[in-house]
């Protein structure tokens, strides 16, 4: 069975056929999905989705790009949703300096606040790190008991080694299949099999040969095949190991 550990089925890209696509993915062997929220509204939608589908779980949080919308009222709602029995993580949270690097301190404060929520509830976190590797590492170093996954890992192999030593997981998705994925492949080569997660980030980051099209969990087979090729393993083994890894991190029986 396949575990898509990061997929946004609450996104408007699935408004017309959400139920159909989820059904087709499940029929294709996708046994578990985690849908992370990015603000209070999408976190609510993720929880609602998890209530409707027994194989879907939710994460809740405020994405760094949604900093402006994270009022005290919105944050209180996220903290409330985090206590839902099908919420398995706090995320997608972190730092993003790609679009806007003028509010770094505010992003870091929000990241730390949500880390504290995760620690309070004994939940892992799902980290979004875009063009903010140094600051993300500085922050997670301050919480040695914290665990989670660096989603769509884009840092260096050196940074990956430190995260792995600290007990973190790394998420791999469509970009591992791209021609310019040299740095990601280097990380894939050193990452222990028991610390890998696979994800789509649907509807984004479709793998080759579907790059540019809407992504969904059925396309994880391309990611699995690429990982198997790089690591000299059978795809079935990668599928099984990443299934077990995801269940272990998110505490799903």
N, C-alpha and C positions, 0 to 999 in steps of 0.2 A: 504493500500500500504506500501511497505517496502522501507526504505532509507538506502542504504549501504554507509555510510559516509567516507569510506576509503578502496579503492580497486585499485590495480595496474594492470589495464588491458593493460597498455603499456608494461608490462613485457614480456620478450622473451618467457616465459612459455605459452603465448597465441598467439604466432606468427602464428600458423597453423590454429587456429579456433576462433580467437578473435571475429569476427562478429557473428559467430554461437552461442558462449557462451553468449554474450551480448543479443542476440535475445531471447535465451531460458530463461535467467534470467528475462528479461522484461515480457515475457509471463507468468512466474511463480509469478508475482506480485511485482517484484522489480521496483518501479516507478522512483527512483532517485539514482544516483551513483555519488560520488566525487572521481576523480582519481588524487591523489597527485603526483607531480614530485619530483625527488630526486636530480636532477642536471639540467643543461641547456637542455641537449638532451631529457631527459625523461619529462621535463616540456613542451617542444615543442610537444612531442608526446601526452601528456595529453590534451593540447589545441586542437590538431588536432582531437583527439578522441571526444572531446566535440563538435567540429564543425560538426562532422559526425552524432552524435546521440543526439537527442534533450533532452533525459533524463539523459545524462552524463554531468557533470560539472568538471572543473579542479581546482587544486591548483598548485602553482608553488613555487619552492624553492630549496635550496641546503641542502641535508641531511648531518648530521655531518660526516658520513662515506665517503662522497664525498668531504671532505675538500680540498684535494690536487688538485681536478679538477676545483675548483671554482676560476678561474682566473678573473681578472677584466673584461675581455671580456665576460666570461660566466655569471658573476654576472649582467652585463649590459643587457644581453639578458633576464635573469630571470626578472629583473626589468621592461623590456619592455613588456614581456608576462603577467606580473601581471596586466597590464592595459586592458587586453582583456575582453570583456563583459561577457564571460563565465568562467572567473577566479573568484572563490568565496572566496579564502583564500590564505595565504602564508604558504606553507608547502610541504613537510614534513621537518620541521626544528627542531633544538634542540641540545641535547648533548648525546653522546654515549661513555661511558668509558669502555664498555665491551670488545671491540676488541682492543682498543688503548687508553691508558690513558696518553700518552706522549705529546699530543698536546691539553691539556685542555684549555689553554689560547686562542689558535687560534680558537678552537671550540666556546668558549664563545663569542669571538669578532664577529665571523660570525653570531652566534645566535642573538646577539644584533643588528647587522646591518640589519638583515632581519626583526626583530621586528620593527625597525624604518621604514622600507619600508611598513610594514603592517599598522602602525599607520598613515603614510603619506597618504595611499590610503583608510583608514577606512575599512580595511578588518580584519577578525579574523585570527588566526594562528592555525596550526595543529602541535602539539608538539610531537617530538620523544624524550623520556626520558628513557635511558637504563643505569642502574647503575650510575645515575647522579642526583638523586633526590634532594639532598641538593643544588647543584649548579643551577639546573633548578628553584627551588623555590626562591633562592636568586635573580635570574635574573628577574623572572616575578613579584616579589614584587616591583621592581624598576619602573614598568609600571602599575600603578593602573588602568589606563584607558584601558589597553589591555584585549582582550577577545579571547577565542578560546576553543580548546579541547586538553586534554592530551590523545593522541591516545594510544590505548592498555594499559590502565592505569595499572601500576605495583607498584605504591608507597603504602605507609601505609594508614590506615584509618585516622590517624591524619593529614597527608598531604592532603588527600582528603577533609577533613573538612575545612581546610584553603582555598583550591582552590574553593570549593563550596561557601564559604562566599564571595569570591572575584568575583563571577559570572561566573566561569569557568564550562565547561562541561567535562564529563569523557566518554571515549570510551571503550566499552566492546565488545569482540570478542571471537573467539574460545576457548581461555584458560579458560573461565568461566565454560566450560564443563569438564575440566580435573580433575582427581582425586586429584591432588596436588594444587588445586585452593583455598585453605582455605583463604589466604590473600585477594584474589580478591573477594571472596564471602563476606567477612567482609565489604569490600568497597561497594559492591553491596547492602548490607543490609541497609547501611546508606545513600546512594545516593538518593536524591529526584528524583522522576520519571521524573520531568521536566528538569533534568540536565543530563539525560542519552542519549548517542548516541550508536547505534549499527553499527558494521563494520566487515568486513572480513579480511582485509589486504591481500586479494587475490594477488598472488596465495599461500600465506603462511597461517599458523595458522588454518588449518582446524579443525573444532570441532569434538568431539566424536559423531558419530562412524566412522568418515572419517579421523581421524588423520593420517598424513603421506601422504595423497593424495593431489593433487592440489586442492586448494580452489577456490570457486567462489560464487557469491552473492546468489545463490539459497540455499546455506547452512546456511544462516542467520536464517532459521526457527529453527535450533537447538539452536542457541544463544537465540532467542526469547523465546523458550520453557523453557530454563534453567532460564532465568531472571524471567519469569512468575512463575515458581515453587518456586524460592527463595523468591519472593515478595508476593506470594499468590494472584496473579492476573491472569486474563485470557490472553492468548497469543495475542488475538486480541487487547486488550487494550494496551499492551506493544508495539505492532506493530504501532498502531495509535499515541501513545504519542511520540515514538521515531521519527516517520515521521514528526510530528509537530516540535519537538525539532531541528531536522536537518535543516528543512526549515527556522526556526527562526534564528539559528546561522549563516547560510550561506546566508541569505537574498534572498531566492528563493521564488518567488510568487507562 
